[in-house]
Amino acid sequence: MMLHHLEPLPPDPLLGLTDRFNSDTRDTKVDLGVGMYQNEAGEVPVMRAIRKAEHRVLDSLTSLAYVGAPGVKAFVTHAPTLVLGNTVSPDRVACLQTIAGTGALYLIMALVKRASPDATLWLPNPTWPNHHQIAEQTGLSVKTYPYYDRATHWVTLEAAMDALADAGPNDVVLFHACCHNPTGGDPTVLQWEQLADLAHTQGFQVLMDTAYLGLGDGLVEDAQSIQIMANKLPELFVALSASKSFGIYRERVGAAIVVTRDTAIRDIAQSQMTQIARSTYSLAPAHGGAVVGTVLADDALYQEWADEIEEMGARLRALRNGLADRLANLTGSDRFDFIRHEKGMFSFLGISAAQVDQLIDQFGVYAVSSSRINIGGLREANLDYVANAIAQVIAD
Ligand SMILES: Cc1ncc(COP(=O)(O)O)c(C=O)c1O
């Protein structure tokens, strides 16, 4: 027997919050915890193009044989263009279909560990907590750089650049390509240029974690950070998650995309990633990749998807303004104005953990204890209720 040597681990705080929300019987309850986009009916919708593609994939299904090592061809052929546009020639790009964004991050970090066992991965502080866990799993050393000022709600670019002045060729710096989780604070285009210049002069590698494409300022705008990096750097890692952008969370679709100096290095990266996947889970599941690949490869379906993701992004921006307007009226201050300029699904409200508890206990408004709220869990119909709850909690 050996398992008794292990300690039981606490449940993931976010999953615990979802359990509490599900057992709450108040019909006014609002889930601003877990990061999924909900429509005005409170559903996590199946996107229109995805539903059509699901039918096409099933109707044309002739076999459930293994797919080839890179994954579903249509998906791995088109996924890189989604993030890189035409900044890089395809013969410099390795791409492997992965088990969603998490799997892409794992694969890329494992590749880095193989390429340079004593490399350091730099993560923004704060970041998505799983970044730390995945890095630990792959054995990479981690450092953090300051990213966000909780008092002003702005990205602390200067402090980030100061810290990253210590990074060099044996370091990989992770940036959230858009819609930073958990803060919603993104660098401006000019700041991305500065970060790319810093990477170039210092010689550090860049890993762009891309999980919210289209949900910030738009599909083109949200990929700009990646393309700025691709234009300036000889090598670039991109972990792409299709979960949010295609509303396909449970199918686990993503891609590990590696831009390399030349085709010979591309082939090395592709073969190494294939072997890492082979020895952990062998191949990514095909269905979700086939569905997203069908959308990406078909002009009409692509347009339908692009229109819908743009609608979702516009709705998130309207919800941000709606919440900020109401909070400005109720508090008579601009304290919550930052919600307008932040991007994507998340913002930190900037209230205490005790006040978050009060939001949950008194009003059934569920948020993470850091005061991160999911804007995608709001609805026009509950904006007044949520704004009132926040205003009351901070007034107490
Ligand atoms: C910043 C960030 N990266 C990656 C992911 C990966 O998501 P998934 O594995 O569901 O595609 C998430 C999901 O919440 C995220 O917030």
The ligand as an SDF file (V2000), in Angstrom:
LIG
                    3D

 16 16  0  0  0  0  0  0  0  0999 V2000
   -6.2420   32.2790  -19.0620 C   0  0  0  0  0  0  0  0  0  0  0  0
   -6.7700   30.9350  -19.4200 C   0  0  0  0  0  0  0  0  0  0  0  0
   -6.0030   30.1180  -20.1550 N   0  0  0  0  0  0  0  0  0  0  0  0
   -6.4080   28.8960  -20.5120 C   0  0  0  0  0  0  0  0  0  0  0  0
   -7.6440   28.4260  -20.1380 C   0  0  0  0  0  0  0  0  0  0  0  0
   -7.9660   27.0310  -20.6060 C   0  0  0  0  0  0  0  0  0  0  0  0
   -9.2430   26.6670  -20.7570 O   0  0  0  0  0  0  0  0  0  0  0  0
   -9.6530   25.2590  -21.3860 P   0  0  0  0  0  0  0  0  0  0  0  0
   -8.6760   24.2420  -20.9570 O   0  0  0  0  0  0  0  0  0  0  0  0
  -11.0130   25.0170  -20.8350 O   0  0  0  0  0  0  0  0  0  0  0  0
   -9.6460   25.4530  -22.8640 O   0  0  0  0  0  0  0  0  0  0  0  0
   -8.4870   29.2380  -19.3580 C   0  0  0  0  0  0  0  0  0  0  0  0
   -9.7900   28.7710  -18.8750 C   0  0  0  0  0  0  0  0  0  0  0  0
  -10.4080   29.2730  -17.9990 O   0  0  0  0  0  0  0  0  0  0  0  0
   -8.0340   30.5280  -19.0030 C   0  0  0  0  0  0  0  0  0  0  0  0
   -8.7750   31.3730  -18.2840 O   0  0  0  0  0  0  0  0  0  0  0  0
  1  2  1  0
  2  3  1  0
  2 15  2  0
  3  4  2  0
  4  5  1  0
  5  6  1  0
  5 12  2  0
  6  7  1  0
  7  8  1  0
  8  9  2  0
  8 10  1  0
  8 11  1  0
 12 13  1  0
 12 15  1  0
 13 14  2  0
 15 16  1  0
M  END
$$$$
